[in-house]
Amino acid sequence: MIHEPLPGLFLVSLNLPREGFGGFIGAWVLRREGATVLVDPGPRATVPELLSQLAELGIQHLDALLLTHVHIDHAGGAGLVAARYPEARVVCHPKGIPHLADPAKLWAGSLQVLGELARAYGEIAAVPAERLEWGTDLQFGGLRVQTLETPGHAAHHVCFRAEELLFVGEAAGIRQAAPGGLYARPAAPPPFLYEEFRASLQRAAGAGAQGLCFGHGGYAPDARETFRAALEQLDLWVACVEECIRAGAQDVSEAAFRRLLDADPIFARHRELPPDVQARERYFFGNTIQGMRKDAERRLGAE
């Protein structure tokens, strides 16, 4: 499915053949100033669907393939898309370049962390090393793209600023429509550092963009309010995890889940999600709390 929230901005919704993952992943296409760029092509398993949707948009040429980070659900299919569009410049953080040129270690790590979900995403396709590049101020035709290092979600995570837009990957979490409004949560898997994550959010908020393009959750037209809510939610979740640890909770994840359903009105809409989406979110919630717990234990131990 293709959605055009703004002229020249297209969200290609990708459907992983797994319960709860229909439309969870989104690839972005920006066609402005005589240039066409694709942001985060998604995993290998959805590349055929992506290429079909790009053909539907009439895209025969790509100026750039921009990767906010090299996690399997965002960049696992980059090698196949790069092969289809050999003229495209492939841009990612320097820390991610060796992992895409030789993804064996990245694939092994994905299998270790995600297990069967990694297999559903598909094995990571390599990008030829000579195709990979990095830059902080890039030009594609008449389109200027600036890169902003935002290592909160991952050490190799960046945001891309193009005109009034900021492509945020998972820097500001994930979003999902629910019957009662917007559901959202932080995306903070281990290794997680609270100070770095918060600083990355503030750095992205300071970019001055008007609208945000999420890797999971579509388009947010009010960047200032979206970042305010994301920072507030981050602080609440970190404080909640610390409280659970101080209270001696045997299962911090379960204790935090119950507390946040009551304390966080945005996360509370988890109850309204379809059962398969609830299951998906419960899984990723555990990853985020694991990251926050380890960081909280480090900070509390230093007191």
C-alpha positions in Angstrom: 0.0 0.0 0.0 1.2 3.5 -0.9 0.2 6.6 1.0 1.2 10.2 0.0 1.0 12.4 3.2 2.6 15.3 1.3 3.3 16.2 -2.3 6.2 14.1 -3.4 6.4 12.2 -0.1 5.3 8.5 -0.3 5.1 5.9 2.5 5.3 2.4 1.1 3.8 0.1 3.8 5.4 -3.3 3.8 3.7 -6.5 4.9 5.9 -9.1 6.6 4.2 -12.5 6.4 3.9 -12.9 10.1 1.0 -12.2 12.5 1.0 -8.7 13.8 3.5 -7.4 11.3 1.2 -6.3 8.5 2.2 -2.7 7.7 4.5 -2.5 10.7 7.5 -1.6 8.5 7.5 1.5 6.2 9.9 2.6 3.5 9.9 6.2 2.5 10.2 7.7 -1.0 10.9 11.4 -1.5 10.6 12.9 -5.0 11.5 16.5 -5.0 13.9 19.0 -6.7 14.5 16.5 -9.6 15.8 13.8 -7.2 14.3 10.5 -5.9 15.6 9.1 -2.6 14.5 6.0 -0.8 14.8 5.8 3.0 15.1 2.4 4.8 14.1 -0.3 2.3 13.1 -2.8 5.0 14.0 -6.4 5.4 14.9 -8.9 2.6 11.6 -10.7 2.9 9.6 -7.6 1.8 11.9 -6.5 -1.1 9.7 -8.1 -3.8 6.7 -6.1 -2.5 8.8 -2.9 -2.2 10.1 -3.2 -5.8 6.6 -3.8 -7.0 5.4 -0.7 -5.2 8.3 1.4 -6.6 7.4 0.2 -10.1 3.8 1.3 -9.4 5.1 4.8 -8.6 7.0 4.7 -11.9 10.4 4.9 -10.2 13.1 3.7 -12.7 15.9 5.7 -11.2 17.1 6.2 -7.6 19.5 8.9 -6.7 20.1 7.6 -3.2 19.3 4.8 -0.8 19.4 6.3 2.7 19.7 4.1 5.8 18.9 5.5 9.2 20.5 2.4 10.7 21.5 -1.2 9.7 19.1 -3.2 11.8 17.6 -6.1 9.9 14.1 -4.7 9.7 15.4 -1.4 8.2 18.4 -2.4 6.0 18.2 -6.1 5.6 17.1 -5.7 2.0 19.4 -2.9 1.1 21.8 -5.1 -1.0 18.9 -6.3 -3.2 17.5 -2.8 -3.7 21.0 -1.5 -4.5 21.4 -4.2 -7.1 18.1 -3.2 -8.7 19.2 0.5 -8.8 23.0 0.4 -9.5 23.1 4.1 -9.9 21.9 4.8 -6.3 24.3 6.1 -3.8 24.0 4.1 -0.5 24.4 6.2 2.6 24.8 5.0 6.2 26.8 5.8 9.3 30.4 4.7 9.2 29.9 2.3 12.0 27.3 0.5 9.9 29.3 0.3 6.6 31.4 -2.8 7.5 28.3 -4.6 8.7 26.5 -4.1 5.4 29.6 -4.9 3.3 30.0 -8.2 5.1 26.7 -8.8 7.1 27.7 -12.3 8.5 28.3 -10.9 12.0 25.2 -8.7 11.8 23.1 -11.7 10.7 24.5 -13.9 13.5 23.6 -11.2 16.0 20.1 -10.8 14.6 19.6 -14.5 14.9 20.8 -14.5 18.5 18.6 -11.6 19.5 15.5 -12.2 17.4 15.6 -15.9 16.6 12.6 -17.0 14.4 11.7 -13.3 13.8 15.1 -12.8 12.2 14.4 -15.7 9.9 11.1 -14.2 9.0 12.8 -10.9 8.1 15.2 -12.9 5.9 19.0 -13.1 5.7 20.7 -9.7 5.3 21.8 -9.0 1.8 25.3 -7.5 1.4 25.9 -4.1 -0.2 29.2 -3.9 -2.2 31.7 -1.9 -0.1 32.4 0.5 -3.0 28.7 1.5 -3.0 28.6 2.6 0.6 29.3 6.1 1.7 28.9 8.6 4.5 28.4 12.4 4.5 26.9 15.0 6.7 25.8 17.4 3.9 24.7 15.6 0.7 23.3 16.8 -2.6 21.2 14.8 -4.9 20.2 16.8 -7.9 18.6 19.9 -6.4 17.8 18.1 -3.1 19.9 18.8 -0.1 20.0 16.1 2.6 21.7 16.6 5.9 22.6 13.7 8.2 22.3 14.0 12.0 23.9 11.5 14.3 21.3 10.1 16.8 22.9 7.1 18.5 20.2 6.6 21.1 18.5 3.6 19.4 21.8 2.2 18.0 25.3 3.4 17.8 24.9 3.6 14.0 21.6 5.4 14.0 21.2 8.7 12.1 18.3 10.9 11.0 18.1 12.6 7.6 16.8 16.1 7.2 15.4 17.0 3.7 13.6 20.3 3.3 10.9 20.5 6.0 11.1 16.7 6.8 13.1 14.6 9.2 13.4 10.9 8.6 13.7 9.6 12.2 14.0 5.8 11.8 13.4 4.7 15.4 15.0 7.6 17.1 11.6 8.8 18.5 10.2 5.3 19.0 7.3 3.6 17.2 3.7 4.7 16.6 0.5 2.8 15.9 -3.0 3.9 15.3 -5.5 2.7 18.0 -9.3 3.1 18.3 -8.8 5.7 21.1 -6.0 7.6 19.5 -2.3 7.2 19.0 -0.3 4.3 20.6 3.4 4.9 21.0 6.4 3.5 22.9 10.2 4.1 23.0 12.4 1.8 21.0 15.4 1.3 23.3 16.8 -2.2 23.0 20.1 -3.0 24.7 22.7 -1.6 24.8 20.8 1.4 26.1 22.2 4.5 27.7 19.6 6.9 29.0 21.7 10.1 28.8 22.7 9.3 25.2 19.2 8.3 24.1 17.8 11.5 25.6 20.5 13.7 24.0 19.8 12.1 20.6 16.1 12.9 20.9 17.0 16.5 21.8 19.4 16.7 18.9 16.8 15.5 16.5 14.2 17.9 18.0 16.7 20.8 17.5 16.9 20.1 13.7 13.9 22.4 13.2 11.9 20.0 11.0 8.1 20.5 10.6 7.1 16.8 9.9 8.6 13.5 11.0 8.8 10.3 8.9 8.9 7.2 11.2 10.3 3.8 10.3 7.4 2.3 12.2 4.3 4.5 12.4 4.0 6.8 9.3 4.0 10.5 9.2 3.8 12.9 12.2 2.9 16.5 11.0 3.8 18.2 14.3 7.5 17.6 15.0 7.7 19.8 18.1 4.8 18.1 19.8 5.9 14.6 18.8 9.4 15.1 20.2 7.9 16.7 23.4 5.7 13.6 23.9 8.6 11.2 23.1 10.9 12.9 25.7 8.2 12.8 28.3 7.5 9.2 27.6 11.2 8.2 27.8 11.6 9.9 31.2 8.5 8.2 32.5 9.6 4.8 31.4 13.1 5.1 32.8 11.7 6.3 36.1 9.2 3.4 36.2 12.0 0.8 35.6 14.1 2.4 38.4 11.1 2.2 40.7 10.5 -1.4 39.9 14.2 -2.2 40.6 14.1 -0.3 43.9 10.9 -2.1 44.9 12.7 -5.4 44.4 10.4 -6.7 41.6 11.3 -10.3 40.7 10.2 -9.7 37.1 11.0 -6.1 36.2 9.5 -6.3 32.7 6.1 -7.6 34.0 6.0 -5.1 36.9 6.9 -2.2 34.5 4.3 -3.4 32.0 1.5 -3.2 34.6 2.6 0.1 36.0 2.9 1.8 32.6 -0.5 0.7 31.5 -1.8 2.8 34.4 0.8 5.6 34.3 1.3 6.2 30.5 -2.0 7.1 28.8 -0.4 6.7 25.3 1.0 3.3 26.1 -2.3 2.3 27.8 -3.8 2.1 24.3 -2.0 -1.2 24.0 -5.2 -2.6 25.4 -7.1 -1.4 22.3 -4.7 -3.0 19.7 -5.7 -6.2 17.9 -4.4 -9.4 19.7 -1.7 -10.1 17.2 -0.4 -6.6 17.4 -0.5 -6.7 21.2 1.6 -9.8 21.0 4.1 -8.1 18.7 4.3 -5.1 21.0 4.6 -7.2 24.2 7.7 -8.8 22.6 9.4 -5.5 21.7 8.3 -4.0 25.1 10.4 -6.7 26.7 13.5 -5.8 24.6 13.1 -2.1 25.6 12.7 -2.9 29.3 15.7 -5.2 29.2 17.8 -2.3 27.8 16.4 0.2 30.4 16.9 -2.3 33.2 20.5 -2.9 32.5 21.2 0.8 32.3 19.2 1.6 35.4 21.1 -1.1 37.4 24.4 0.5 36.2 23.3 4.0 37.3 21.8 2.8 40.6 24.9 0.8 41.4 27.0 4.0 40.9 25.0 5.9 43.5 
